[in-house]
Amino acid sequence: MPYFKSFGVPTTGGEIIEGDFTIWIDWLIEKGELEEGVIELDDLYTNEFNDYIQ
């Protein structure tokens, strides 16, 4: 197909997963923009209000 099919939500029901954030946290740590251990993943996201995940 000739159309771009990315930047969507790859999980069933739009569930947010840890990997959605760890890739960016790791990158920021590597670049020196963020100190390791400063951000807790539980503070960044929740699936609490997503009724579509099982």
C-alpha positions, 0 to 999 in steps of 0.5 A: 500500500502506498499510504503511510501507516504508522504513528498509530496506537499499536496495542489492543484497545489503545493500552499504554505500555511501559515501552512507550516511555522507556525508549524516550527516557533511555534516550534522554539519559543517554543524551545527558538531558535527564538523570537516571531515576528521576522519573518514575514510569507510574507518574507518567501514564495510567490506563485506569480510565481506558475501558477498552483494554481487557 
